[in-house]
Amino acid sequence: MTAEQSAFWDDLAEDLQDPEFLRHYVVESIRIATIDRIVNQLDEARGAADLSKAALARAISADPAVVRRLFSAKHVNPTLGTLAEVAAALGMRITLEPLPPAERKSVTEPLLDGRAADTQALAHHLSELRNGTSQPAAA
């Protein structure tokens, strides 16, 4: 890790001492990780079904550009309704699942408490989730 990278993590860990910043950062990190995971799974299902983006758009009565952006844009923020429609067209549905205990402790407790015992570890964990380099721990 370079000095610049280390400074970034140190600054982020310090910023996470602020309860309002911590809550915002946790919520955004989880939102990004969740949307990315769902969109990637839907795109894999679309590919497995050998369904073009245009055909999928027709199936949900959407503009083809909407579906292209969903699967091609670097940063997307689709509505739950759009994700549910795409999932239904692919024979799937969006469901909720409880976080495994380790994930609940590392994410939910700091979110509810507005503080984390180890902000450095929290920052790294959330970064891994946002970047898709870490999967949530198994139950």
Disulfide bonds with the S-S distance in Angstrom:
none
